[in-house]
């Protein structure tokens, strides 16, 4: 099943350079100005477009996460223009790339899991760290709250920042965000339960209670969340629930884009 995922990612990255020419992406998605007249089209500099297209290809090559020899990529383009035969056919090339990606994925998955295990084992020794699940979910209280406490079936309103083990931020709330505990990862839900309004916690979540090696996150990532509880339980109507669903979908898309960069 994982190999199919890599094949799809490979085809997406290879194909996105061609999509603008086929008209399948609109101007807004490409973040370019809409050409409003025939005169504007005629004034386009083909040389500039050609050079810019090269940059687009380079960007898509990088998104595959492989150490390509750019000179050989250029040679392949030149050979294709000259009508020479490719060393591999299209299917063989995609299969080869996906296999290399999967091997790299498995290697990174093993490394990240080991780092997560080591971090959680060391972190649990700190006096102010509370462990909710043995070696899996831990938290520190950074600021004590005094309001209502979150229960398991609540829908709290929070502010948060999510970080990887190296401190890089993968997600951050711009405003107060409503988070149904039943719709988030188990580790984050466990870390939020019991928080009082006004409280700030830092939660440390083992990949087993986060995304594991599935989804669009780097495989087996240890996640750290800095959380502030604004409101313990938020009543929502149907329209608000739809907005939350859309926000979760947008976050998943953003994670996917980051993983392909």
C-alpha positions as CSV (number, residue, x, y, z in Angstrom):
1,X,0.0,0.0,0.0
2,X,2.9,2.4,0.8
3,X,4.4,1.9,-2.7
4,X,1.1,3.1,-4.3
5,X,1.4,6.3,-2.2
6,X,4.9,6.9,-3.4
7,X,3.9,6.3,-7.0
8,X,1.0,8.8,-6.7
9,X,3.3,11.4,-5.1
10,X,5.9,10.8,-7.9
11,X,3.3,11.2,-10.7
12,X,1.9,14.3,-9.0
13,X,5.4,15.9,-8.8
14,X,6.3,14.9,-12.3
15,X,3.0,15.9,-13.8
16,X,2.4,19.3,-12.1
17,X,4.9,20.9,-14.5
18,X,2.7,19.9,-17.4
19,X,-0.7,20.8,-15.9
20,X,-0.5,24.6,-16.5
21,X,-0.1,23.9,-20.2
22,X,-3.2,21.7,-20.3
23,X,-5.4,24.3,-18.7
24,X,-6.2,22.1,-15.7
25,X,-5.0,24.8,-13.2
26,X,-6.6,28.2,-13.1
27,X,-4.6,31.4,-12.7
28,X,-5.4,31.9,-9.1
29,X,-4.0,28.4,-8.2
30,X,-0.8,29.3,-10.0
31,X,-0.6,32.7,-8.4
32,X,-0.1,34.6,-11.7
33,X,-2.0,37.5,-13.0
34,X,-4.9,36.6,-15.3
35,X,-4.2,37.4,-19.0
36,X,-7.2,39.5,-19.9
37,X,-6.6,40.2,-23.6
38,X,-5.2,38.8,-26.8
39,X,-2.7,41.7,-26.8
40,X,-1.3,40.6,-23.4
41,X,-0.8,37.1,-24.7
42,X,1.1,38.4,-27.7
43,X,3.3,40.5,-25.5
44,X,4.5,37.5,-23.4
45,X,8.2,36.9,-23.7
46,X,8.6,33.2,-24.7
47,X,12.2,33.2,-23.6
48,X,11.2,34.4,-20.1
49,X,8.4,31.7,-20.0
50,X,10.9,29.0,-21.1
51,X,13.4,30.0,-18.4
52,X,10.7,30.2,-15.7
53,X,9.4,26.8,-16.8
54,X,12.9,25.5,-16.0
55,X,12.6,26.8,-12.5
56,X,9.2,25.2,-12.1
57,X,10.7,21.8,-13.2
58,X,13.5,22.3,-10.7
59,X,11.0,23.0,-7.9
60,X,9.1,19.8,-8.7
61,X,12.3,17.8,-8.8
62,X,13.1,18.9,-5.3
63,X,9.6,18.0,-4.1
64,X,10.4,14.3,-4.9
65,X,13.0,14.3,-2.2
66,X,15.7,12.6,-4.3
67,X,19.3,13.6,-5.0
68,X,18.9,14.0,-8.8
69,X,21.9,14.8,-11.1
70,X,20.5,18.0,-12.7
71,X,23.0,17.7,-15.5
72,X,21.6,14.3,-16.4
73,X,18.1,15.6,-16.1
74,X,19.0,18.3,-18.7
75,X,20.6,15.7,-20.9
76,X,17.5,13.6,-20.7
77,X,15.4,16.6,-21.9
78,X,17.9,17.3,-24.7
79,X,17.9,13.6,-25.7
80,X,14.1,13.6,-25.7
81,X,14.0,16.7,-28.0
82,X,16.5,15.0,-30.3
83,X,14.3,11.9,-30.4
84,X,16.7,9.6,-28.6
85,X,15.4,6.7,-26.6
86,X,15.2,6.9,-22.8
87,X,17.2,4.5,-20.6
88,X,13.9,3.6,-18.9
89,X,10.4,3.9,-20.1
90,X,7.9,6.1,-18.2
91,X,6.5,3.3,-16.0
92,X,9.9,2.0,-15.2
93,X,11.1,5.5,-14.2
94,X,8.2,6.1,-12.0
95,X,8.5,2.7,-10.3
96,X,12.2,3.3,-9.7
97,X,11.7,6.7,-8.2
98,X,8.9,5.4,-5.9
99,X,11.1,2.5,-4.7
100,X,13.9,4.9,-3.8
101,X,11.4,7.1,-2.0
102,X,10.0,4.2,-0.1
103,X,13.4,3.0,1.0
104,X,14.3,6.6,2.2
105,X,10.9,6.7,4.0
106,X,11.5,3.5,5.9
107,X,15.0,4.7,6.8
108,X,13.7,8.0,8.1
109,X,10.9,6.3,9.9
110,X,13.3,4.1,11.8
111,X,15.6,7.0,12.7
112,X,12.6,9.2,13.9
113,X,11.2,6.4,16.0
114,X,14.5,5.9,17.8
115,X,14.8,9.7,18.4
116,X,11.3,9.7,19.8
117,X,12.0,6.8,22.2
118,X,15.2,8.4,23.4
119,X,13.6,11.8,24.0
120,X,10.6,10.4,25.9
121,X,12.8,8.2,28.1
122,X,15.0,11.2,29.0
123,X,12.2,13.7,29.3
124,X,10.3,11.6,31.8
125,X,13.1,12.0,34.3
126,X,12.4,15.8,34.7
127,X,10.7,16.7,38.0
128,X,8.0,18.8,36.4
129,X,7.0,16.4,33.6
130,X,3.8,14.4,34.1
131,X,3.4,11.2,32.2
132,X,-0.1,10.1,31.1
133,X,0.9,7.1,29.0
134,X,4.1,5.2,29.7
135,X,6.7,6.7,27.4
136,X,4.0,7.9,25.0
137,X,2.3,11.1,26.3
138,X,3.9,13.6,28.6
139,X,3.2,17.2,29.6
140,X,4.6,20.2,31.6
141,X,2.4,22.9,33.1
142,X,3.9,26.2,32.1
143,X,1.2,28.4,33.6
144,X,-1.6,27.4,36.1
145,X,-5.2,28.0,35.2
146,X,-8.1,28.5,37.5
147,X,-11.2,28.1,35.4
148,X,-13.3,25.1,34.3
149,X,-11.4,21.9,33.6
150,X,-11.7,20.0,30.2
151,X,-13.4,16.6,30.3
152,X,-13.1,13.8,27.8
153,X,-16.2,14.6,25.8
154,X,-15.6,18.4,25.7
155,X,-14.9,20.6,22.8
156,X,-12.3,23.1,24.1
157,X,-11.2,26.4,22.5
158,X,-7.4,26.6,22.4
159,X,-4.4,28.5,21.1
160,X,-1.5,26.3,20.1
161,X,1.8,25.8,18.3
162,X,2.9,22.4,17.0
163,X,6.6,21.6,16.6
164,X,8.8,18.8,15.4
165,X,11.6,17.4,17.5
166,X,14.1,19.9,16.0
167,X,11.9,22.9,17.0
168,X,10.6,23.7,13.5
169,X,6.9,24.7,13.5
170,X,4.5,22.7,11.5
171,X,1.2,24.3,12.6
172,X,0.1,27.3,14.7
173,X,-3.3,28.8,15.5
174,X,-3.8,32.3,14.1
175,X,-6.9,32.8,16.3
176,X,-8.7,30.9,19.0
177,X,-9.5,27.5,17.6
178,X,-12.3,25.1,18.6
179,X,-11.0,21.5,18.8
180,X,-13.4,18.6,19.4
181,X,-11.2,16.1,21.3
182,X,-12.8,13.2,19.4
183,X,-11.4,14.6,16.2
184,X,-7.8,15.1,17.1
185,X,-4.8,12.7,17.6
186,X,-5.1,10.6,20.8
187,X,-2.0,12.1,22.4
188,X,-3.1,15.7,22.1
189,X,-6.6,14.9,23.4
190,X,-5.1,13.2,26.4
191,X,-2.8,16.1,27.1
192,X,-5.6,18.6,27.0
193,X,-8.0,16.7,29.2
194,X,-7.8,18.1,32.8
195,X,-6.5,21.5,31.7
196,X,-8.2,24.5,33.3
197,X,-9.2,27.7,31.6
198,X,-6.1,30.0,31.4
199,X,-3.7,27.1,31.8
200,X,-0.7,26.7,29.5
201,X,0.8,23.2,28.9
202,X,3.6,21.8,26.7
203,X,2.7,18.4,25.5
204,X,5.2,15.8,24.2
205,X,3.6,13.1,22.0
206,X,5.2,9.9,20.8
207,X,4.4,9.0,17.2
208,X,2.3,6.0,18.4
209,X,-0.2,8.5,19.8
210,X,0.2,11.0,17.0
211,X,0.4,10.2,13.2
212,X,2.9,7.2,13.3
213,X,4.1,6.5,9.8
214,X,0.9,7.4,8.1
215,X,-0.5,10.6,6.8
216,X,1.6,13.4,5.4
217,X,3.8,14.1,8.4
218,X,7.5,12.9,8.3
219,X,7.2,9.3,9.5
220,X,7.2,8.6,13.2
221,X,7.6,12.2,14.2
222,X,7.7,13.2,17.8
223,X,5.4,16.1,18.2
224,X,5.5,18.9,20.8
225,X,2.4,21.2,21.3
226,X,2.4,24.4,23.2
227,X,-1.2,24.8,24.3
228,X,-3.2,27.6,26.0
229,X,-6.8,26.7,27.1
230,X,-9.1,29.6,26.3
231,X,-12.4,27.8,27.1
232,X,-13.0,24.4,28.5
233,X,-16.1,23.5,26.5
234,X,-17.5,25.3,23.4
235,X,-21.1,24.7,22.2
236,X,-21.2,24.6,18.4
237,X,-24.0,24.6,15.9
238,X,-23.9,22.5,12.6
239,X,-22.4,25.4,10.6
240,X,-19.5,25.8,13.0
241,X,-18.8,22.0,12.9
242,X,-18.6,22.3,9.1
243,X,-16.0,25.1,9.4
244,X,-13.9,23.0,11.7
245,X,-14.0,20.1,9.3
246,X,-12.8,22.4,6.5
247,X,-10.0,23.7,8.7
248,X,-8.9,20.2,9.4
249,X,-8.8,19.4,5.7
250,X,-6.8,22.5,5.0
251,X,-4.3,21.6,7.7
252,X,-3.9,18.1,6.2
253,X,-3.3,19.7,2.8
254,X,-0.7,22.1,4.2
255,X,1.1,19.1,5.9
256,X,1.1,17.3,2.5
257,X,2.6,20.3,0.8
258,X,5.3,20.6,3.4
259,X,6.2,16.9,3.2
260,X,6.6,17.2,-0.6
261,X,8.9,20.2,-0.4
